[in-house]
Amino acid sequence: MGEAKHLDLREVAEIKCQAALHIMQIDFLADHPEFIAPVVQWHHEEWAFLRPGDTIEARTARLIAECGRGEIPTTFVAFTGSTVIGSATLLAHDMDTHMELTPWLGGVYVASDYRRRGIGSILVGRVVEGAARLGVRRLYLYTPSAEQMYSRLGWLAVERTHYHGADVVVMSYDVGPEVGGSASSVKAT
């Protein structure tokens, strides 16, 4: 009989992490059209208040138009087997009041059963990587509720404003090292 090997905590954590990576995949939504309907439903339930009068049909059309591969727009999905668990999009514009800012991170959503596991952060990272490959120097986002999460990921508040009936914060992230300086003050409107 062979001698039993004892694993230290670091090795156990690494094995668990590797197992989790094999279970969850991230890919272009364009290559998984079966996930469009659930992603549209999530986005509509989460953010319909920011688009009064929006419909599932209109949101579906927008999401389909955002199904690029390595371009702007591109939507990524996280999934396990046939179950979609999250999404994030790189898009040209996300606020009709800030058309001068481009491109944007939007549609970051993780299904409730999968939250607080780092999946949102991984999806944000995938969008940032995709933007860097395209030569993007700075990304923007707005959020009514997740400023702390984005701040932990290095995003900086640029402006606090009222948008379509909600208080939101506009944030930026310097993608490439060639971008000098970051926003150091927050403008309130």
ROSE-4610 file (N, C-alpha, C; in Angstrom, 1 decimal, always signed):
// ROSE-4610
residu = [M/M/M/G/G/G/E/E/E/A/A/A/K/K/K/H/H/H/L/L/L/D/D/D/L/L/L/R/R/R/E/E/E/V/V/V/A/A/A/E/E/E/I/I/I/K/K/K/C/C/C/Q/Q/Q/A/A/A/A/A/A/L/L/L/H/H/H/I/I/I/M/M/M/Q/Q/Q/I/I/I/D/D/D/F/F/F/L/L/L/A/A/A/D/D/D/H/H/H/P/P/P/E/E/E/F/F/F/I/I/I/A/A/A/P/P/P/V/V/V/V/V/V/Q/Q/Q/W/W/W/H/H/H/H/H/H/E/E/E/E/E/E/W/W/W/A/A/A/F/F/F/L/L/L/R/R/R/P/P/P/G/G/G/D/D/D/T/T/T/I/I/I/E/E/E/A/A/A/R/R/R/T/T/T/A/A/A/R/R/R/L/L/L/I/I/I/A/A/A/E/E/E/C/C/C/G/G/G/R/R/R/G/G/G/E/E/E/I/I/I/P/P/P/T/T/T/T/T/T/F/F/F/V/V/V/A/A/A/F/F/F/T/T/T/G/G/G/S/S/S/T/T/T/V/V/V/I/I/I/G/G/G/S/S/S/A/A/A/T/T/T/L/L/L/L/L/L/A/A/A/H/H/H/D/D/D/M/M/M/D/D/D/T/T/T/H/H/H/M/M/M/E/E/E/L/L/L/T/T/T/P/P/P/W/W/W/L/L/L/G/G/G/G/G/G/V/V/V/Y/Y/Y/V/V/V/A/A/A/S/S/S/D/D/D/Y/Y/Y/R/R/R/R/R/R/R/R/R/G/G/G/I/I/I/G/G/G/S/S/S/I/I/I/L/L/L/V/V/V/G/G/G/R/R/R/V/V/V/V/V/V/E/E/E/G/G/G/A/A/A/A/A/A/R/R/R/L/L/L/G/G/G/V/V/V/R/R/R/R/R/R/L/L/L/Y/Y/Y/L/L/L/Y/Y/Y/T/T/T/P/P/P/S/S/S/A/A/A/E/E/E/Q/Q/Q/M/M/M/Y/Y/Y/S/S/S/R/R/R/L/L/L/G/G/G/W/W/W/L/L/L/A/A/A/V/V/V/E/E/E/R/R/R/T/T/T/H/H/H/Y/Y/Y/H/H/H/G/G/G/A/A/A/D/D/D/V/V/V/V/V/V/V/V/V/M/M/M/S/S/S/Y/Y/Y/D/D/D/V/V/V/G/G/G/P/P/P/E/E/E/V/V/V/G/G/G/G/G/G/S/S/S/A/A/A/S/S/S/S/S/S/V/V/V/K/K/K/A/A/A/T/T/T]
num = [1/1/1/2/2/2/3/3/3/4/4/4/5/5/5/6/6/6/7/7/7/8/8/8/9/9/9/10/10/10/11/11/11/12/12/12/13/13/13/14/14/14/15/15/15/16/16/16/17/17/17/18/18/18/19/19/19/20/20/20/21/21/21/22/22/22/23/23/23/24/24/24/25/25/25/26/26/26/27/27/27/28/28/28/29/29/29/30/30/30/31/31/31/32/32/32/33/33/33/34/34/34/35/35/35/36/36/36/37/37/37/38/38/38/39/39/39/40/40/40/41/41/41/42/42/42/43/43/43/44/44/44/45/45/45/46/46/46/47/47/47/48/48/48/49/49/49/50/50/50/51/51/51/52/52/52/53/53/53/54/54/54/55/55/55/56/56/56/57/57/57/58/58/58/59/59/59/60/60/60/61/61/61/62/62/62/63/63/63/64/64/64/65/65/65/66/66/66/67/67/67/68/68/68/69/69/69/70/70/70/71/71/71/72/72/72/73/73/73/74/74/74/75/75/75/76/76/76/77/77/77/78/78/78/79/79/79/80/80/80/81/81/81/82/82/82/83/83/83/84/84/84/85/85/85/86/86/86/87/87/87/88/88/88/89/89/89/90/90/90/91/91/91/92/92/92/93/93/93/94/94/94/95/95/95/96/96/96/97/97/97/98/98/98/99/99/99/100/100/100/101/101/101/102/102/102/103/103/103/104/104/104/105/105/105/106/106/106/107/107/107/108/108/108/109/109/109/110/110/110/111/111/111/112/112/112/113/113/113/114/114/114/115/115/115/116/116/116/117/117/117/118/118/118/119/119/119/120/120/120/121/121/121/122/122/122/123/123/123/124/124/124/125/125/125/126/126/126/127/127/127/128/128/128/129/129/129/130/130/130/131/131/131/132/132/132/133/133/133/134/134/134/135/135/135/136/136/136/137/137/137/138/138/138/139/139/139/140/140/140/141/141/141/142/142/142/143/143/143/144/144/144/145/145/145/146/146/146/147/147/147/148/148/148/149/149/149/150/150/150/151/151/151/152/152/152/153/153/153/154/154/154/155/155/155/156/156/156/157/157/157/158/158/158/159/159/159/160/160/160/161/161/161/162/162/162/163/163/163/164/164/164/165/165/165/166/166/166/167/167/167/168/168/168/169/169/169/170/170/170/171/171/171/172/172/172/173/173/173/174/174/174/175/175/175/176/176/176/177/177/177/178/178/178/179/179/179/180/180/180/181/181/181/182/182/182/183/183/183/184/184/184/185/185/185/186/186/186/187/187/187/188/188/188/189/189/189]
x = [+0.8/+0.0/+0.9/+0.4/+1.1/+0.9/+1.7/+1.6/+0.6/-0.3/-1.3/-0.7/-1.1/-0.5/-1.5/-0.9/-1.7/-1.5/-2.7/-2.7/-2.7/-2.0/-2.1/-3.3/-3.7/-4.9/-4.7/-3.5/-3.3/-3.6/-3.1/-3.3/-4.8/-5.5/-6.9/-7.7/-7.3/-7.9/-7.7/-6.4/-6.1/-6.9/-7.0/-7.8/-9.3/-9.9/-11.2/-11.4/-10.4/-10.4/-10.4/-9.5/-9.4/-10.7/-11.3/-12.6/-13.7/-13.7/-14.7/-14.5/-13.2/-13.0/-13.4/-13.3/-13.7/-15.3/-16.0/-17.4/-18.0/-17.5/-18.0/-17.2/-17.9/-17.2/-17.7/-16.9/-17.3/-17.0/-18.1/-17.9/-18.8/-18.7/-19.5/-21.0/-21.9/-23.3/-23.7/-23.0/-23.3/-23.1/-22.3/-22.1/-23.1/-24.0/-24.9/-26.3/-26.9/-28.2/-29.3/-29.1/-30.1/-30.2/-29.1/-29.1/-29.7/-30.1/-30.6/-31.9/-32.8/-34.1/-33.9/-33.1/-33.0/-32.2/-31.2/-30.5/-31.4/-32.2/-33.1/-34.1/-34.6/-35.5/-34.8/-33.6/-32.8/-32.7/-32.2/-31.9/-33.2/-34.3/-35.6/-36.0/-36.0/-36.4/-35.5/-34.2/-33.3/-33.3/-33.4/-33.2/-34.3/-35.5/-36.6/-36.9/-36.7/-37.0/-36.1/-35.0/-34.1/-34.6/-35.5/-36.0/-37.5/-38.2/-39.6/-40.3/-41.2/-41.9/-41.2/-40.0/-39.3/-40.1/-39.9/-40.5/-39.5/-39.9/-39.1/-38.6/-39.5/-39.2/-38.1/-38.2/-37.2/-35.9/-35.9/-34.7/-34.0/-34.8/-34.3/-33.6/-34.2/-33.6/-32.3/-32.2/-31.0/-29.9/-30.3/-29.3/-28.7/-29.6/-29.2/-28.2/-28.4/-27.5/-26.2/-26.2/-24.9/-24.2/-24.5/-23.9/-22.7/-21.8/-20.5/-19.6/-18.4/-17.3/-16.1/-15.5/-14.3/-14.4/-15.5/-15.7/-16.6/-16.9/-17.9/-19.2/-20.3/-20.5/-20.2/-20.0/-19.8/-20.5/-21.2/-21.7/-21.1/-20.7/-20.2/-21.2/-21.2/-22.0/-21.2/-21.5/-20.9/-22.0/-21.5/-22.5/-21.9/-22.7/-22.3/-23.2/-22.6/-23.4/-24.4/-25.7/-26.8/-27.4/-26.8/-27.4/-26.6/-27.2/-26.5/-26.6/-25.4/-25.4/-25.0/-24.6/-24.2/-23.9/-23.9/-23.6/-22.9/-22.2/-21.6/-21.4/-21.5/-21.4/-20.5/-19.7/-18.9/-19.7/-20.1/-21.0/-20.5/-20.9/-20.4/-21.0/-22.3/-23.0/-24.0/-24.1/-25.1/-25.9/-25.5/-26.3/-26.6/-27.8/-28.2/-27.8/-27.5/-27.1/-25.6/-24.8/-23.4/-22.8/-23.3/-22.9/-21.4/-20.8/-19.4/-18.5/-19.0/-18.2/-18.4/-17.3/-17.4/-16.0/-16.0/-17.1/-17.5/-18.5/-19.1/-19.1/-19.0/-19.3/-20.8/-21.6/-23.0/-23.5/-24.7/-25.4/-24.7/-24.0/-23.3/-24.3/-24.6/-25.6/-25.2/-25.4/-25.2/-26.4/-26.9/-28.1/-27.9/-29.0/-28.9/-28.3/-28.5/-27.9/-26.4/-25.8/-24.4/-23.6/-24.3/-23.7/-22.7/-21.8/-20.8/-19.8/-19.5/-18.5/-17.5/-17.5/-16.5/-16.8/-18.0/-18.4/-18.5/-19.2/-19.3/-18.0/-17.0/-15.7/-15.0/-15.2/-14.6/-15.2/-16.5/-17.1/-16.6/-16.5/-16.0/-14.6/-13.8/-12.4/-12.4/-13.3/-13.3/-13.7/-14.6/-14.9/-13.7/-13.0/-11.8/-10.8/-10.5/-9.6/-10.0/-11.2/-11.7/-11.5/-11.8/-11.6/-10.1/-9.2/-7.8/-7.3/-7.8/-7.4/-7.9/-8.9/-9.4/-8.7/-7.8/-7.1/-7.8/-8.8/-9.6/-8.7/-8.7/-7.9/-8.7/-10.0/-10.8/-12.2/-12.7/-14.1/-14.9/-16.2/-17.2/-18.3/-18.9/-20.1/-21.0/-22.2/-23.0/-23.8/-24.0/-24.6/-25.5/-26.7/-27.5/-27.2/-26.5/-26.4/-25.1/-24.1/-23.0/-21.6/-21.7/-20.5/-19.4/-19.7/-18.6/-17.9/-18.7/-18.1/-17.1/-17.5/-16.7/-15.5/-15.7/-14.5/-13.5/-13.9/-12.9/-12.2/-12.8/-12.1/-11.3/-11.2/-10.3/-11.1/-12.4/-13.1/-13.2/-13.2/-13.3/-14.6/-15.1/-16.4/-16.0/-16.8/-16.5/-17.6/-18.9/-20.0/-21.1/-21.8/-23.1/-24.2/-25.2/-26.3/-27.6/-28.6/-30.0/-30.2/-30.6/-30.7/-32.0/-32.9/-34.2/-34.9/-34.9/-35.6/-34.8/-33.5/-32.7/-31.4/-30.9/-29.6/-28.6/-27.6/-26.6/-25.2/-24.2/-22.8/-22.2/-21.6/-20.8/-19.4/-18.8/-17.5/-16.6/-15.3/-14.4/-13.3/-12.7/-11.6/-10.5/-9.3/-8.2/-7.7/-7.9/-7.6/-6.2/-5.6/-4.2/-3.2/-2.0/-1.0/-0.7/-1.0/-0.7/-1.6/-2.7/-3.6/-3.0/-2.7/-2.1/-3.2/-3.0/-3.9/-5.3/-6.0/-7.3/-8.2/-9.4/-10.4/-10.1/-9.9/-9.6/-10.7/-11.7/-12.8/-14.1/-15.1/-16.4/-17.3/-17.9/-18.8/-20.2/-20.9/-22.3/-23.2/-24.2/-25.1/-26.5]
y = [-1.2/+0.0/+1.2/+2.2/+3.5/+4.4/+5.3/+6.2/+7.3/+7.6/+8.6/+10.0/+10.8/+12.1/+13.1/+14.0/+15.0/+16.3/+16.9/+18.2/+19.4/+20.4/+21.6/+22.4/+23.4/+24.2/+24.9/+25.3/+26.0/+25.1/+23.8/+22.8/+22.5/+22.4/+22.1/+23.3/+24.5/+25.7/+25.7/+25.4/+25.4/+24.3/+23.1/+22.1/+22.5/+23.1/+23.6/+24.7/+25.6/+26.6/+26.0/+25.1/+24.4/+23.7/+23.1/+22.4/+23.4/+24.5/+25.5/+26.1/+26.3/+26.8/+25.8/+24.6/+23.6/+23.5/+23.9/+23.9/+25.1/+26.3/+27.5/+27.9/+28.3/+28.8/+30.2/+31.0/+32.3/+32.3/+32.8/+32.8/+33.9/+34.1/+35.1/+34.7/+35.6/+35.2/+34.9/+35.5/+35.2/+33.7/+33.0/+31.5/+30.7/+31.3/+30.6/+31.3/+31.4/+32.1/+31.5/+30.3/+29.8/+30.5/+31.3/+32.1/+33.5/+33.9/+35.3/+35.5/+34.6/+34.8/+35.0/+34.1/+34.3/+35.6/+35.9/+37.2/+38.4/+38.4/+39.5/+39.6/+38.5/+38.5/+39.1/+38.6/+39.2/+40.7/+41.1/+42.6/+43.4/+42.8/+43.6/+43.7/+42.6/+42.6/+43.5/+43.5/+44.3/+45.8/+46.1/+47.5/+48.2/+47.6/+48.2/+49.6/+49.8/+51.2/+52.3/+51.9/+52.9/+53.1/+52.3/+52.5/+52.4/+53.4/+53.4/+53.1/+52.2/+51.9/+50.8/+50.4/+49.3/+48.0/+47.2/+45.9/+44.8/+43.6/+42.5/+42.4/+42.6/+42.6/+43.6/+44.8/+45.8/+45.5/+45.0/+44.6/+43.4/+42.5/+41.3/+41.8/+42.7/+43.2/+43.9/+44.7/+45.4/+44.3/+43.3/+42.3/+41.5/+41.2/+40.5/+41.4/+42.7/+43.6/+43.7/+43.4/+43.5/+42.2/+41.2/+39.9/+39.8/+40.7/+40.6/+39.6/+39.5/+38.6/+39.5/+39.9/+40.7/+42.0/+42.7/+44.0/+44.8/+46.0/+46.8/+46.8/+46.3/+45.7/+44.2/+43.7/+42.2/+41.9/+40.9/+40.4/+39.1/+38.9/+37.7/+37.1/+35.7/+35.0/+34.0/+33.9/+32.8/+31.7/+30.5/+29.4/+28.1/+27.2/+25.9/+25.0/+24.2/+23.3/+24.1/+23.8/+24.5/+25.6/+26.0/+27.0/+28.3/+29.3/+30.6/+31.2/+31.8/+32.3/+33.7/+34.3/+35.7/+36.3/+37.7/+38.4/+39.7/+40.2/+41.5/+41.9/+43.2/+43.7/+44.8/+44.8/+46.0/+46.7/+47.9/+48.6/+50.0/+50.6/+52.0/+53.0/+52.9/+53.9/+53.2/+53.8/+53.2/+54.3/+55.5/+56.6/+57.7/+57.9/+58.9/+60.3/+60.5/+61.9/+62.0/+61.0/+61.0/+60.4/+60.9/+60.3/+60.6/+61.6/+61.9/+60.8/+60.0/+59.0/+57.6/+57.0/+55.7/+55.0/+53.6/+52.7/+52.4/+51.6/+51.3/+49.8/+49.6/+48.2/+48.3/+47.4/+47.4/+45.9/+45.8/+44.5/+43.5/+44.0/+43.0/+42.5/+41.2/+40.6/+39.1/+38.7/+37.3/+36.8/+35.6/+35.0/+34.9/+35.1/+35.2/+34.0/+32.8/+31.6/+31.6/+32.4/+32.3/+33.6/+34.5/+35.7/+35.5/+36.5/+36.5/+35.4/+35.0/+33.9/+34.5/+35.8/+36.4/+36.3/+35.8/+35.7/+37.0/+38.0/+39.3/+39.9/+39.8/+40.3/+39.7/+38.4/+37.7/+38.2/+38.4/+38.9/+40.3/+41.2/+42.5/+42.4/+41.5/+41.3/+40.9/+40.1/+39.6/+40.8/+41.6/+42.8/+43.7/+44.0/+44.8/+44.2/+42.9/+42.3/+42.5/+42.3/+42.5/+43.9/+44.8/+46.3/+46.5/+46.0/+46.2/+45.7/+44.5/+44.0/+44.9/+45.6/+46.6/+47.9/+48.1/+49.4/+50.4/+50.0/+50.9/+51.4/+52.7/+53.2/+53.4/+53.7/+54.0/+53.5/+52.8/+52.3/+53.1/+53.1/+53.8/+52.8/+53.1/+52.4/+53.3/+53.0/+53.6/+52.6/+52.9/+51.9/+52.6/+52.1/+52.7/+52.0/+50.8/+50.1/+49.3/+49.3/+48.4/+49.2/+50.4/+51.3/+50.6/+50.0/+49.4/+48.2/+47.4/+46.3/+46.8/+47.8/+48.3/+49.1/+49.8/+50.4/+49.4/+48.3/+47.2/+46.7/+46.8/+46.4/+47.5/+48.6/+49.7/+50.8/+50.7/+51.7/+53.0/+54.1/+55.4/+56.2/+56.7/+57.5/+58.8/+59.1/+60.3/+61.4/+60.9/+61.8/+61.0/+61.8/+61.3/+62.1/+61.4/+62.1/+61.4/+62.1/+61.5/+61.1/+59.8/+59.3/+58.5/+58.9/+58.2/+57.8/+58.8/+58.6/+57.9/+57.6/+57.0/+57.7/+57.7/+58.2/+57.1/+57.6/+56.7/+57.3/+56.5/+57.0/+56.5/+57.5/+57.2/+56.9/+55.8/+55.4/+55.2/+55.3/+55.0/+54.0/+53.4/+52.5/+52.6/+52.9/+53.1/+51.7/+51.3/+50.0/+49.8/+50.7/+50.6/+51.5/+51.0/+51.8/+53.2/+53.3/+54.6/+55.7/+55.4/+56.4/+57.0/+58.3/+58.9/+59.5/+59.3/+59.9/+59.3/+59.4/+58.9/+60.0/+59.8/+60.8/+60.9/+62.0/+62.1/+62.8/+63.4/+64.1/+63.6/+63.7/+63.3/+64.5/+64.6/+65.7/+65.3/+66.1/+65.8/+66.7/+66.1/+66.9/+66.7]
z = [+0.0/+0.0/+0.0/-0.7/-0.8/+0.5/+0.7/+1.8/+1.5/+2.4/+2.2/+2.1/+1.2/+1.1/+1.8/+2.6/+3.3/+2.5/+2.3/+1.5/+2.5/+2.3/+3.1/+2.6/+3.4/+3.0/+1.7/+1.4/+0.1/-1.1/-0.9/-2.0/-2.1/-1.0/-1.1/-1.8/-1.4/-2.0/-3.5/-3.9/-5.3/-6.1/-5.5/-6.1/-6.3/-5.2/-5.3/-6.4/-6.5/-7.4/-8.9/-9.1/-10.4/-10.7/-9.8/-10.0/-10.4/-9.7/-10.0/-11.4/-11.8/-13.1/-14.2/-13.9/-14.9/-15.0/-14.0/-14.0/-14.7/-14.4/-14.9/-16.2/-17.2/-18.4/-18.7/-19.4/-19.9/-21.4/-22.1/-23.6/-24.1/-25.4/-26.1/-26.1/-25.8/-25.9/-27.3/-28.3/-29.7/-30.0/-29.2/-29.4/-28.6/-27.8/-26.9/-27.0/-28.1/-28.3/-27.3/-26.9/-25.9/-24.6/-24.3/-23.1/-23.3/-24.5/-24.7/-23.8/-23.9/-23.2/-21.7/-21.0/-19.6/-19.2/-20.0/-19.8/-19.9/-21.0/-21.2/-20.0/-19.5/-18.4/-17.1/-16.8/-15.7/-15.8/-17.0/-17.2/-17.0/-17.6/-17.5/-16.1/-15.3/-13.9/-13.1/-13.4/-12.5/-12.9/-14.1/-14.5/-15.3/-15.4/-16.1/-15.6/-14.4/-13.8/-14.4/-15.0/-15.7/-17.1/-17.7/-19.0/-19.0/-18.5/-18.4/-19.7/-19.7/-21.0/-21.8/-21.4/-22.1/-22.1/-23.1/-23.3/-23.4/-23.1/-23.3/-24.7/-25.7/-27.1/-27.5/-27.0/-27.3/-26.6/-25.4/-24.7/-25.4/-25.9/-26.7/-27.9/-28.6/-29.9/-29.5/-28.5/-28.1/-27.7/-27.0/-26.5/-27.7/-28.7/-29.9/-30.6/-30.7/-31.4/-30.7/-29.4/-28.6/-28.6/-29.4/-29.4/-30.4/-30.2/-31.0/-30.5/-31.2/-30.8/-30.9/-29.8/-29.8/-30.5/-30.3/-30.9/-30.0/-30.3/-29.6/-30.4/-30.0/-28.7/-28.7/-27.5/-27.2/-25.8/-25.8/-24.5/-24.1/-22.9/-22.4/-21.4/-21.4/-20.4/-19.6/-18.4/-17.5/-17.4/-17.5/-17.5/-16.9/-16.4/-16.1/-16.8/-17.7/-18.5/-19.3/-19.1/-19.9/-19.0/-17.9/-17.1/-17.1/-17.6/-17.6/-16.2/-15.7/-14.4/-14.3/-15.4/-15.4/-16.7/-16.8/-18.0/-17.8/-18.8/-18.8/-20.3/-20.6/-21.9/-22.1/-23.2/-23.6/-24.7/-24.5/-25.5/-25.7/-26.8/-27.1/-26.2/-25.9/-25.1/-24.2/-22.9/-22.0/-21.3/-21.5/-20.9/-22.0/-22.3/-23.3/-22.9/-21.7/-21.2/-21.2/-21.6/-21.6/-22.9/-24.0/-25.3/-25.6/-24.9/-25.1/-24.5/-23.6/-22.9/-23.7/-24.0/-24.6/-24.5/-24.5/-24.4/-22.9/-22.7/-21.4/-21.1/-19.8/-19.2/-18.8/-19.2/-18.8/-18.6/-18.1/-18.0/-17.2/-16.2/-15.3/-14.3/-14.4/-13.6/-13.3/-12.1/-11.7/-11.0/-11.4/-10.8/-9.3/-8.6/-7.2/-6.5/-7.0/-6.4/-6.5/-7.4/-7.7/-7.2/-6.5/-6.1/-4.9/-4.8/-3.7/-3.9/-5.1/-5.4/-6.3/-6.6/-7.5/-9.0/-9.4/-10.8/-11.4/-10.7/-11.3/-11.6/-10.7/-10.8/-12.0/-12.2/-13.3/-14.6/-14.7/-15.9/-16.2/-15.2/-15.4/-15.9/-15.4/-15.9/-17.3/-17.7/-19.1/-20.0/-19.6/-20.5/-20.5/-19.4/-19.4/-20.3/-20.3/-21.2/-22.6/-22.9/-24.3/-24.8/-23.9/-24.2/-24.5/-23.7/-23.8/-25.2/-25.6/-26.9/-28.0/-27.8/-28.8/-28.8/-27.8/-27.7/-26.9/-26.2/-25.4/-24.2/-23.9/-22.8/-21.5/-21.7/-20.5/-20.7/-19.7/-19.7/-18.7/-19.0/-18.1/-17.7/-16.6/-16.2/-15.4/-15.2/-14.2/-13.4/-12.2/-11.3/-10.2/-10.0/-8.9/-7.6/-7.6/-6.4/-6.1/-7.0/-6.9/-6.8/-6.4/-6.3/-5.5/-4.4/-3.6/-4.3/-5.0/-5.7/-6.8/-7.6/-8.6/-8.0/-6.9/-6.3/-5.9/-5.3/-5.0/-6.2/-7.4/-8.6/-9.2/-8.6/-9.1/-9.9/-10.0/-10.7/-9.8/-10.5/-9.7/-10.0/-9.0/-9.2/-9.9/-11.0/-11.8/-11.5/-11.3/-11.2/-10.5/-9.6/-9.0/-9.7/-10.2/-10.9/-10.7/-11.2/-11.2/-12.6/-12.9/-14.2/-14.3/-15.1/-15.3/-14.0/-13.1/-11.8/-10.7/-11.0/-10.0/-9.7/-8.5/-8.2/-8.6/-9.4/-9.9/-9.8/-9.8/-9.9/-11.2/-11.9/-13.1/-12.7/-13.2/-12.8/-14.0/-13.8/-14.9/-14.5/-15.5/-15.2/-16.3/-15.9/-16.9/-17.3/-18.5/-19.0/-19.3/-20.0/-20.4/-19.6/-19.5/-18.8/-19.4/-20.7/-21.4/-21.0/-20.3/-19.8/-18.5/-18.5/-17.4/-16.5/-15.2/-14.2/-14.2/-13.1/-12.9/-12.3/-12.4/-11.8/-10.3/-9.8/-8.4/-7.6/-8.4/-7.7/-8.3/-7.5/-8.0/-8.2/-9.4/-9.7/-9.4/-8.6/-8.3/-9.2/-9.7/-10.6/-10.1]
